[in-house]
Amino acid sequence: MSTKTSNTPGGTEMPHRFHPLLRSLEALRTEMWVNRMRTAEMIFQNFDFGEAQVKDSSGWTYASASDEIQRTVFLDMGSDAGGNGISERVSFRIEFAEDQSAAVDVSAIVQRTGAALT
């Protein structure tokens, strides 16, 4: 845990995690990420994977300093001529506007081939 301190108006030092302004900024950042996750789920649920069926997906991964989140999606692509099931692993990525919960880019890339699903 951080031990950095800030001077308060009365001249006393206060750990950053207790400084009111920093607590407010942290609350706003947390709210932004909650909104991003809601937006991401809505985008994912409404994404058109074509004729492929979503069989499973991993949880969302992200770095707190990044404006991107992603998840791995497992798609059932149908069957080949021999009746064997075809599946693909897809990287589903959403990029958000800096410090906002508005999505600016969405991509679904087949990991095996690098082809984009549109």
C-alpha positions as CSV (number, residue, x, y, z in Angstrom):
1,M,0.0,0.0,0.0
2,S,1.2,3.5,-0.8
3,T,2.8,5.6,2.0
4,K,3.1,8.8,-0.1
5,T,1.6,11.8,1.7
6,S,0.0,15.1,0.6
7,N,-0.1,18.4,2.4
8,T,-3.5,19.5,3.5
9,P,-4.6,23.1,3.8
10,G,-3.9,23.0,7.5
11,G,-0.3,22.0,6.9
12,T,-0.6,18.5,8.1
13,E,0.3,15.5,6.0
14,M,-2.2,13.0,4.9
15,P,-1.7,9.7,3.1
16,H,-2.8,9.9,-0.6
17,R,-5.4,7.2,-0.1
18,F,-7.2,9.4,2.4
19,H,-6.9,12.7,0.6
20,P,-10.5,13.8,-0.4
21,L,-9.7,14.9,-3.9
22,L,-7.8,11.7,-4.7
23,R,-10.7,9.6,-3.3
24,S,-13.1,11.5,-5.6
25,L,-10.8,10.9,-8.6
26,E,-10.5,7.2,-7.7
27,A,-14.3,7.0,-7.4
28,L,-14.8,8.6,-10.9
29,R,-12.2,6.2,-12.4
30,T,-14.0,3.2,-10.8
31,E,-17.3,4.4,-12.1
32,M,-15.8,4.8,-15.6
33,W,-14.6,1.2,-15.5
34,V,-18.0,-0.1,-14.3
35,N,-19.6,1.8,-17.2
36,R,-17.0,0.4,-19.6
37,M,-17.7,-3.1,-18.5
38,R,-21.5,-2.6,-19.0
39,T,-20.8,-1.1,-22.5
40,A,-18.5,-4.0,-23.3
41,E,-21.1,-6.6,-22.3
42,M,-23.8,-4.9,-24.4
43,I,-21.5,-4.7,-27.4
44,F,-20.4,-8.3,-27.1
45,Q,-24.0,-9.6,-26.7
46,N,-25.1,-7.7,-29.8
47,F,-22.0,-8.4,-31.9
48,D,-22.8,-10.2,-35.2
49,F,-20.5,-13.3,-35.5
50,G,-22.2,-14.2,-38.7
51,E,-23.3,-17.9,-38.9
52,A,-20.9,-18.9,-36.2
53,Q,-22.3,-19.7,-32.7
54,V,-20.6,-18.5,-29.5
55,K,-19.9,-21.7,-27.5
56,D,-18.0,-20.0,-24.6
57,S,-15.9,-17.0,-23.7
58,S,-13.4,-16.0,-21.1
59,G,-13.7,-13.1,-18.8
60,W,-12.7,-9.6,-19.7
61,T,-9.0,-8.7,-19.3
62,Y,-7.6,-5.2,-19.2
63,A,-4.8,-3.1,-17.8
64,S,-6.0,-0.2,-15.6
65,A,-3.7,2.2,-17.6
66,S,-5.2,1.1,-20.9
67,D,-8.3,2.1,-22.8
68,E,-8.7,-1.4,-24.2
69,I,-10.4,-4.5,-22.9
70,Q,-10.5,-7.9,-24.5
71,R,-11.8,-11.5,-24.1
72,T,-11.2,-14.8,-25.9
73,V,-14.3,-16.1,-27.6
74,F,-14.8,-19.7,-28.7
75,L,-16.9,-20.1,-31.8
76,D,-18.6,-23.1,-33.3
77,M,-18.1,-22.7,-37.1
78,G,-20.2,-25.6,-38.2
79,S,-18.9,-28.9,-39.6
80,D,-16.5,-30.0,-42.3
81,A,-17.3,-32.5,-45.1
82,G,-16.5,-35.4,-42.7
83,G,-19.0,-34.1,-40.1
84,N,-16.2,-33.0,-37.7
85,G,-17.0,-29.8,-35.8
86,I,-15.0,-26.7,-36.6
87,S,-14.2,-24.3,-33.9
88,E,-12.2,-21.1,-33.8
89,R,-10.7,-19.0,-31.0
90,V,-11.3,-15.3,-31.5
91,S,-9.8,-12.3,-29.8
92,F,-12.6,-9.8,-29.1
93,R,-11.3,-6.4,-28.4
94,I,-12.9,-3.1,-27.5
95,E,-11.1,0.3,-27.5
96,F,-12.6,3.1,-25.5
97,A,-12.2,6.9,-25.9
98,E,-9.5,8.1,-23.4
99,D,-10.9,8.3,-19.9
100,Q,-14.5,7.7,-21.2
101,S,-16.9,4.8,-21.4
102,A,-17.7,5.4,-25.1
103,A,-16.4,2.6,-27.4
104,V,-14.4,3.9,-30.4
105,D,-13.4,0.6,-32.0
106,V,-14.5,-3.1,-31.8
107,S,-12.7,-6.0,-33.5
108,A,-13.0,-9.8,-33.5
109,I,-9.9,-11.5,-34.9
110,V,-9.6,-15.2,-35.5
111,Q,-6.4,-16.2,-33.7
112,R,-5.4,-19.0,-36.0
113,T,-5.6,-16.9,-39.2
114,G,-5.6,-13.3,-38.2
115,A,-8.8,-12.7,-40.2
116,A,-11.2,-10.1,-39.0
117,L,-14.9,-11.1,-38.4
118,T,-17.2,-8.4,-39.7
